[in-house]
Structures are given as structure tokens and as C-alpha cells.
Amino acid sequence: MEETLLHEIFGVSKSYRSTQTEVRQGGVFIAVEPLDKLYLCPKCRSRDVIRKGKRTRRVQTVPIGFHPVYLEVAVPRCQCHDCEHIFEIAPPFAQLTHITPKR
């Protein structure tokens, strides 16, 4: 059921899976991480990659009732073993926005 919500309602690619769901601070937080098939070098297309840590991006999506829903997306940092290219596996459903801060 949870995977159906993730893919059909929130629009998350089927290349990602949910690892944890919790309700805290008045909202629903869903931890999401990429499947192993996404660990692919964009430069040489090799699957022989070394994982070099990760960061988490928090993306707000459609609410459930009056509760806001946040996807906490793991963005792994990798290095290709063959060509030594360093890259991140950025989620296609959470594009970066460039916001200029007000001064």
C-alpha cells in the first residue's frame, strides 16, 4: 500500500523505494532512497561505482488531509571505479530550484 501511495499519488519514480515513514512535528515524513539499478556512471555507463556518502533533500508534496507530507530523499554521492568520475544520483521528481534571497 505504501509503495502505491509513493508512486501513484506522490509521483515518485518506481526506481525509488520507501525505507521509513513517521509522523512528527505535525507532518508525515517519508524516507526514500534509489534502487541499486540507478547506481550507474553517467559518463561511461559503468555499474562499477563506489558509494561516497549521501545527503538528504527534503521535498514537500501534496498533503494528506491537513497534514503536510515531506519526502526525505537520499541523494548518494558516487565515484566510478573505471573512469573515476564523481557524481550524485539526483532524483528526477525533485528538481532543484534557484531562489534568490531577499536582501
C-alpha positions as CSV (number, residue, x, y, z in Angstrom):
1,M,0.0,0.0,0.0
2,E,2.7,2.5,0.9
3,E,4.6,1.9,-2.4
4,T,1.3,2.6,-4.3
5,L,1.0,5.9,-2.5
6,L,4.6,6.8,-3.2
7,H,4.4,6.0,-6.9
8,E,0.8,6.8,-7.9
9,I,-0.1,9.7,-5.6
10,F,3.2,11.5,-4.9
11,G,4.6,10.9,-8.3
12,V,7.9,9.2,-7.2
13,S,9.6,7.2,-9.9
14,K,9.5,3.4,-9.4
15,S,13.3,3.5,-9.3
16,Y,13.0,4.7,-5.7
17,R,11.7,2.8,-2.6
18,S,10.4,3.9,0.7
19,T,12.6,3.0,3.7
20,Q,10.8,4.6,6.6
21,T,7.6,6.6,7.4
22,E,6.9,8.6,10.5
23,V,4.6,11.2,11.9
24,R,6.4,14.0,13.7
25,Q,6.1,17.8,14.2
26,G,2.6,17.7,12.7
27,G,3.7,16.2,9.4
28,V,4.3,13.0,7.6
29,F,7.9,12.2,6.7
30,I,8.7,9.5,4.2
31,A,12.3,8.5,3.7
32,V,13.1,7.5,0.1
33,E,16.2,6.0,-1.5
34,P,17.2,4.9,-5.0
35,L,17.2,1.3,-6.0
36,D,20.6,-0.3,-6.9
37,K,19.8,-0.1,-10.7
38,L,20.3,3.7,-10.6
39,Y,23.9,3.3,-9.5
40,L,25.3,3.9,-13.0
41,C,28.1,6.2,-14.1
42,P,26.6,8.9,-16.3
43,K,29.9,9.4,-18.1
44,C,31.0,5.8,-19.1
45,R,27.7,3.9,-18.2
46,S,29.6,1.5,-15.9
47,R,27.9,-0.1,-12.9
48,D,31.1,-0.5,-11.0
49,V,30.6,2.5,-8.7
50,I,31.9,3.3,-5.2
51,R,29.5,4.9,-2.8
52,K,31.0,8.0,-1.1
53,G,28.3,9.0,1.3
54,K,25.0,10.8,0.8
55,R,23.0,13.9,1.7
56,T,19.3,14.2,2.3
57,R,16.9,16.5,0.4
58,R,13.5,17.3,1.9
59,V,10.8,17.9,-0.7
60,Q,7.2,18.9,0.3
61,T,4.5,17.1,-1.7
62,V,0.7,17.0,-1.6
63,P,-0.8,16.9,1.9
64,I,-2.8,14.0,3.4
65,G,-5.8,15.8,5.0
66,F,-4.5,18.7,7.0
67,H,-1.0,17.1,7.5
68,P,1.8,18.2,5.3
69,V,3.8,15.4,3.6
70,Y,7.6,15.6,3.2
71,L,9.8,13.2,1.1
72,E,13.2,12.9,2.6
73,V,15.2,11.8,-0.4
74,A,18.6,10.2,-0.1
75,V,21.0,11.7,-2.7
76,P,24.0,9.4,-2.9
77,R,27.4,10.7,-3.9
78,C,29.3,8.1,-6.0
79,Q,32.6,7.6,-7.8
80,C,33.0,5.5,-10.9
81,H,35.7,2.8,-10.4
82,D,36.5,2.7,-14.1
83,C,36.7,6.4,-15.1
84,E,36.9,8.0,-11.6
85,H,34.1,10.4,-12.4
86,I,32.4,11.7,-9.2
87,F,28.6,12.2,-9.4
88,E,25.3,12.3,-7.5
89,I,22.2,10.4,-8.2
90,A,19.7,13.3,-8.3
91,P,16.0,12.4,-8.1
92,P,14.1,13.3,-11.3
93,F,11.0,14.1,-9.4
94,A,12.6,16.8,-7.2
95,Q,14.3,19.3,-9.5
96,L,16.5,22.0,-7.9
97,T,15.0,25.5,-7.8
98,H,17.2,28.6,-7.8
99,I,15.8,31.1,-5.4
100,T,17.4,34.5,-5.0
101,P,17.4,35.5,-1.3
102,K,15.8,38.8,-0.5
103,R,18.1,41.5,0.9
